[in-house]
Structures are given as structure tokens and as C-alpha cells.
């Protein structure tokens, strides 16, 4: 579990690694962001102004199987940000 710097919400990776869980103040799941098709989520990478999650892909895109996805809590989505290497 970690805190998203943009929204201040706590987030966690679901046990099946198929979603980012959005947590309420008491730690109870309050929603989720589903992983992109073909990806399993691995771990969070914290930056000063944003939170990234590593998606491990079944197939390479632009030569890379693993990608960083920005966690966009406000829009409840993951946005591909760049290769994870």
C-alpha cells in the first residue's frame, strides 16, 4: 500500500495483480482501476508529483514487455507513461 501524491489517497495492488485498489480512509477498498488488457501489475514507483505502477505485459509493445503506467485517481484510469526497465 502507498499514497498517491496527486490525490492523497491510499492505493494498493489487488492480490490477483489485475487492478489498483483505491482505499478509503479506514483502509477499506472504495473502488478500483483495472489493469490494461494483457498486463499484470507488479509494484509502485513513487515520483514527487505522480505515482506509477509497473505493468508486466504478455507481449512487447515498441520492443518493451513491461511499462510504467501513471495512476490517475481523479479519472480512475491508468495512463501508459513509458517503458519500465
LOLODREN-487336 format. One record per atom (N, C-alpha, C): residue number from 1; residue in three letters; chain; x, y, z. Coordinates in steps of 0.05 Angstrom, whole numbers. Layout:
[NUM, 'ALA', 'A', [X, Y, Z]]
...
***
This chain:
[1, 'UNK', 'A', [17, -23, 0]]
[1, 'UNK', 'A', [0, 0, 0]]
[1, 'UNK', 'A', [18, 25, 0]]
[2, 'UNK', 'A', [9, 45, -14]]
[2, 'UNK', 'A', [24, 70, -16]]
[2, 'UNK', 'A', [4, 93, -19]]
[3, 'UNK', 'A', [13, 117, -18]]
[3, 'UNK', 'A', [-4, 141, -22]]
[3, 'UNK', 'A', [2, 154, -48]]
[4, 'UNK', 'A', [-19, 160, -63]]
[4, 'UNK', 'A', [-17, 175, -88]]
[4, 'UNK', 'A', [-11, 204, -82]]
[5, 'UNK', 'A', [12, 215, -91]]
[5, 'UNK', 'A', [18, 243, -84]]
[5, 'UNK', 'A', [-1, 263, -96]]
[6, 'UNK', 'A', [-13, 257, -119]]
[6, 'UNK', 'A', [-31, 276, -132]]
[6, 'UNK', 'A', [-58, 279, -117]]
[7, 'UNK', 'A', [-69, 257, -108]]
[7, 'UNK', 'A', [-96, 257, -96]]
[7, 'UNK', 'A', [-95, 254, -65]]
[8, 'UNK', 'A', [-73, 243, -55]]
[8, 'UNK', 'A', [-71, 238, -26]]
[8, 'UNK', 'A', [-84, 212, -18]]
[9, 'UNK', 'A', [-96, 198, -36]]
[9, 'UNK', 'A', [-110, 173, -29]]
[9, 'UNK', 'A', [-90, 150, -27]]
[10, 'UNK', 'A', [-97, 131, -10]]
[10, 'UNK', 'A', [-81, 107, -8]]
[10, 'UNK', 'A', [-90, 87, -30]]
[11, 'UNK', 'A', [-71, 73, -41]]
[11, 'UNK', 'A', [-76, 54, -62]]
[11, 'UNK', 'A', [-60, 28, -56]]
[12, 'UNK', 'A', [-69, 6, -68]]
[12, 'UNK', 'A', [-55, -19, -65]]
[12, 'UNK', 'A', [-60, -35, -90]]
[13, 'UNK', 'A', [-42, -55, -95]]
[13, 'UNK', 'A', [-46, -73, -118]]
[13, 'UNK', 'A', [-63, -96, -108]]
[14, 'UNK', 'A', [-83, -103, -123]]
[14, 'UNK', 'A', [-101, -125, -116]]
[14, 'UNK', 'A', [-85, -151, -115]]
[15, 'UNK', 'A', [-93, -170, -98]]
[15, 'UNK', 'A', [-78, -196, -96]]
[15, 'UNK', 'A', [-75, -211, -123]]
[16, 'UNK', 'A', [-95, -208, -141]]
[16, 'UNK', 'A', [-92, -222, -167]]
[16, 'UNK', 'A', [-75, -206, -186]]
[17, 'UNK', 'A', [-65, -182, -177]]
[17, 'UNK', 'A', [-48, -165, -193]]
[17, 'UNK', 'A', [-62, -154, -218]]
[18, 'UNK', 'A', [-88, -153, -218]]
[18, 'UNK', 'A', [-103, -144, -241]]
[18, 'UNK', 'A', [-116, -117, -238]]
[19, 'UNK', 'A', [-111, -103, -215]]
[19, 'UNK', 'A', [-124, -77, -211]]
[19, 'UNK', 'A', [-108, -62, -189]]
[20, 'UNK', 'A', [-111, -36, -190]]
[20, 'UNK', 'A', [-102, -19, -168]]
[20, 'UNK', 'A', [-127, -13, -151]]
[21, 'UNK', 'A', [-125, -20, -126]]
[21, 'UNK', 'A', [-147, -15, -107]]
[21, 'UNK', 'A', [-146, 14, -96]]
[22, 'UNK', 'A', [-168, 28, -97]]
[22, 'UNK', 'A', [-170, 54, -85]]
[22, 'UNK', 'A', [-182, 51, -57]]
[23, 'UNK', 'A', [-167, 60, -36]]
[23, 'UNK', 'A', [-175, 55, -9]]
[23, 'UNK', 'A', [-187, 79, 4]]
[24, 'UNK', 'A', [-208, 75, 21]]
[24, 'UNK', 'A', [-219, 96, 37]]
[24, 'UNK', 'A', [-201, 101, 61]]
[25, 'UNK', 'A', [-207, 122, 77]]
[25, 'UNK', 'A', [-190, 129, 99]]
[25, 'UNK', 'A', [-187, 107, 119]]
[26, 'UNK', 'A', [-206, 89, 122]]
[26, 'UNK', 'A', [-204, 67, 141]]
[26, 'UNK', 'A', [-190, 42, 129]]
[27, 'UNK', 'A', [-180, 44, 104]]
[27, 'UNK', 'A', [-166, 22, 91]]
[27, 'UNK', 'A', [-184, 3, 76]]
[28, 'UNK', 'A', [-210, 7, 76]]
[28, 'UNK', 'A', [-228, -10, 61]]
[28, 'UNK', 'A', [-228, -2, 32]]
[29, 'UNK', 'A', [-229, -22, 14]]
[29, 'UNK', 'A', [-229, -16, -15]]
[29, 'UNK', 'A', [-254, 1, -22]]
[30, 'UNK', 'A', [-249, 22, -37]]
[30, 'UNK', 'A', [-270, 41, -44]]
[30, 'UNK', 'A', [-272, 44, -75]]
[31, 'UNK', 'A', [-262, 25, -89]]
[31, 'UNK', 'A', [-261, 27, -118]]
[31, 'UNK', 'A', [-236, 14, -129]]
[32, 'UNK', 'A', [-234, 13, -155]]
[32, 'UNK', 'A', [-210, 1, -167]]
[32, 'UNK', 'A', [-206, 11, -195]]
[33, 'UNK', 'A', [-181, 8, -204]]
[33, 'UNK', 'A', [-174, 15, -232]]
[33, 'UNK', 'A', [-163, -11, -244]]
[34, 'UNK', 'A', [-176, -21, -264]]
[34, 'UNK', 'A', [-169, -46, -276]]
[34, 'UNK', 'A', [-143, -43, -293]]
[35, 'UNK', 'A', [-126, -63, -291]]
[35, 'UNK', 'A', [-101, -63, -307]]
[35, 'UNK', 'A', [-108, -65, -337]]
[36, 'UNK', 'A', [-91, -53, -354]]
[36, 'UNK', 'A', [-96, -56, -383]]
[36, 'UNK', 'A', [-96, -85, -391]]
[37, 'UNK', 'A', [-112, -92, -412]]
[37, 'UNK', 'A', [-112, -120, -421]]
[37, 'UNK', 'A', [-84, -130, -428]]
[38, 'UNK', 'A', [-78, -154, -419]]
[38, 'UNK', 'A', [-52, -166, -424]]
[38, 'UNK', 'A', [-30, -159, -404]]
[39, 'UNK', 'A', [-37, -144, -383]]
[39, 'UNK', 'A', [-17, -136, -363]]
[39, 'UNK', 'A', [-25, -146, -335]]
[40, 'UNK', 'A', [-4, -153, -320]]
[40, 'UNK', 'A', [-6, -159, -291]]
[40, 'UNK', 'A', [10, -137, -277]]
[41, 'UNK', 'A', [-1, -126, -256]]
[41, 'UNK', 'A', [13, -104, -242]]
[41, 'UNK', 'A', [33, -115, -222]]
[42, 'UNK', 'A', [56, -102, -221]]
[42, 'UNK', 'A', [79, -113, -205]]
[42, 'UNK', 'A', [83, -96, -180]]
[43, 'UNK', 'A', [90, -71, -182]]
[43, 'UNK', 'A', [96, -54, -159]]
[43, 'UNK', 'A', [93, -25, -166]]
[44, 'UNK', 'A', [92, -8, -145]]
[44, 'UNK', 'A', [90, 21, -149]]
[44, 'UNK', 'A', [118, 33, -151]]
[45, 'UNK', 'A', [120, 55, -166]]
[45, 'UNK', 'A', [144, 72, -167]]
[45, 'UNK', 'A', [135, 100, -160]]
[46, 'UNK', 'A', [144, 110, -138]]
[46, 'UNK', 'A', [136, 137, -130]]
[46, 'UNK', 'A', [154, 158, -141]]
[47, 'UNK', 'A', [142, 179, -152]]
[47, 'UNK', 'A', [156, 203, -161]]
[47, 'UNK', 'A', [145, 226, -144]]
[48, 'UNK', 'A', [158, 249, -145]]
[48, 'UNK', 'A', [150, 271, -128]]
[48, 'UNK', 'A', [121, 280, -134]]
[49, 'UNK', 'A', [113, 281, -159]]
[49, 'UNK', 'A', [86, 291, -165]]
[49, 'UNK', 'A', [67, 271, -176]]
[50, 'UNK', 'A', [76, 246, -179]]
[50, 'UNK', 'A', [57, 226, -190]]
[50, 'UNK', 'A', [65, 198, -180]]
[51, 'UNK', 'A', [47, 180, -184]]
[51, 'UNK', 'A', [51, 152, -176]]
[51, 'UNK', 'A', [49, 135, -201]]
[52, 'UNK', 'A', [69, 117, -205]]
[52, 'UNK', 'A', [69, 99, -227]]
[52, 'UNK', 'A', [66, 71, -216]]
[53, 'UNK', 'A', [55, 53, -233]]
[53, 'UNK', 'A', [54, 25, -227]]
[53, 'UNK', 'A', [66, 10, -251]]
[54, 'UNK', 'A', [81, -11, -246]]
[54, 'UNK', 'A', [94, -26, -267]]
[54, 'UNK', 'A', [74, -48, -276]]
[55, 'UNK', 'A', [69, -48, -302]]
[55, 'UNK', 'A', [53, -69, -314]]
[55, 'UNK', 'A', [70, -88, -330]]
[56, 'UNK', 'A', [69, -113, -323]]
[56, 'UNK', 'A', [85, -134, -337]]
[56, 'UNK', 'A', [67, -145, -359]]
[57, 'UNK', 'A', [76, -141, -384]]
[57, 'UNK', 'A', [59, -148, -407]]
[57, 'UNK', 'A', [64, -176, -417]]
[58, 'UNK', 'A', [44, -188, -429]]
[58, 'UNK', 'A', [46, -214, -442]]
[58, 'UNK', 'A', [62, -212, -468]]
[59, 'UNK', 'A', [62, -190, -481]]
[59, 'UNK', 'A', [76, -186, -506]]
[59, 'UNK', 'A', [89, -158, -506]]
[60, 'UNK', 'A', [110, -156, -522]]
[60, 'UNK', 'A', [124, -130, -523]]
[60, 'UNK', 'A', [109, -110, -540]]
[61, 'UNK', 'A', [110, -85, -531]]
[61, 'UNK', 'A', [99, -62, -547]]
[61, 'UNK', 'A', [123, -43, -551]]
[62, 'UNK', 'A', [128, -36, -576]]
[62, 'UNK', 'A', [151, -20, -582]]
[62, 'UNK', 'A', [177, -31, -571]]
[63, 'UNK', 'A', [179, -58, -570]]
[63, 'UNK', 'A', [203, -72, -561]]
[63, 'UNK', 'A', [204, -76, -531]]
[64, 'UNK', 'A', [185, -67, -515]]
[64, 'UNK', 'A', [185, -70, -486]]
[64, 'UNK', 'A', [161, -85, -476]]
[65, 'UNK', 'A', [165, -106, -460]]
[65, 'UNK', 'A', [142, -121, -449]]
[65, 'UNK', 'A', [130, -107, -424]]
[66, 'UNK', 'A', [147, -93, -409]]
[66, 'UNK', 'A', [139, -80, -384]]
[66, 'UNK', 'A', [138, -50, -386]]
[67, 'UNK', 'A', [116, -38, -376]]
[67, 'UNK', 'A', [112, -10, -379]]
[67, 'UNK', 'A', [105, 3, -352]]
[68, 'UNK', 'A', [112, 28, -349]]
[68, 'UNK', 'A', [102, 44, -327]]
[68, 'UNK', 'A', [75, 56, -335]]
[69, 'UNK', 'A', [56, 55, -317]]
[69, 'UNK', 'A', [30, 67, -321]]
[69, 'UNK', 'A', [26, 87, -299]]
[70, 'UNK', 'A', [18, 112, -306]]
[70, 'UNK', 'A', [12, 132, -286]]
[70, 'UNK', 'A', [-15, 126, -274]]
[71, 'UNK', 'A', [-17, 126, -248]]
[71, 'UNK', 'A', [-42, 121, -234]]
[71, 'UNK', 'A', [-57, 148, -233]]
[72, 'UNK', 'A', [-79, 150, -247]]
[72, 'UNK', 'A', [-95, 174, -248]]
[72, 'UNK', 'A', [-121, 169, -231]]
[73, 'UNK', 'A', [-119, 175, -205]]
[73, 'UNK', 'A', [-141, 170, -187]]
[73, 'UNK', 'A', [-165, 188, -194]]
[74, 'UNK', 'A', [-161, 213, -202]]
[74, 'UNK', 'A', [-183, 231, -208]]
[74, 'UNK', 'A', [-200, 221, -231]]
[75, 'UNK', 'A', [-188, 209, -251]]
[75, 'UNK', 'A', [-202, 200, -275]]
[75, 'UNK', 'A', [-206, 170, -275]]
[76, 'UNK', 'A', [-197, 156, -253]]
[76, 'UNK', 'A', [-200, 128, -249]]
[76, 'UNK', 'A', [-189, 112, -273]]
[77, 'UNK', 'A', [-164, 117, -280]]
[77, 'UNK', 'A', [-152, 103, -302]]
[77, 'UNK', 'A', [-121, 101, -299]]
[78, 'UNK', 'A', [-109, 84, -315]]
[78, 'UNK', 'A', [-80, 82, -317]]
[78, 'UNK', 'A', [-72, 92, -344]]
[79, 'UNK', 'A', [-51, 108, -345]]
[79, 'UNK', 'A', [-42, 120, -370]]
[79, 'UNK', 'A', [-13, 111, -375]]
[80, 'UNK', 'A', [-8, 98, -398]]
[80, 'UNK', 'A', [18, 88, -404]]
[80, 'UNK', 'A', [38, 112, -405]]
[81, 'UNK', 'A', [59, 110, -389]]
[81, 'UNK', 'A', [78, 132, -386]]
[81, 'UNK', 'A', [105, 127, -398]]
[82, 'UNK', 'A', [113, 102, -401]]
[82, 'UNK', 'A', [139, 97, -413]]
[82, 'UNK', 'A', [149, 69, -405]]
[83, 'UNK', 'A', [169, 59, -419]]
[83, 'UNK', 'A', [179, 32, -413]]
[83, 'UNK', 'A', [190, 30, -384]]
[84, 'UNK', 'A', [186, 6, -373]]
[84, 'UNK', 'A', [197, 0, -346]]
[84, 'UNK', 'A', [222, -17, -351]]
[85, 'UNK', 'A', [245, -7, -344]]
[85, 'UNK', 'A', [270, -22, -347]]
[85, 'UNK', 'A', [289, -17, -324]]
***
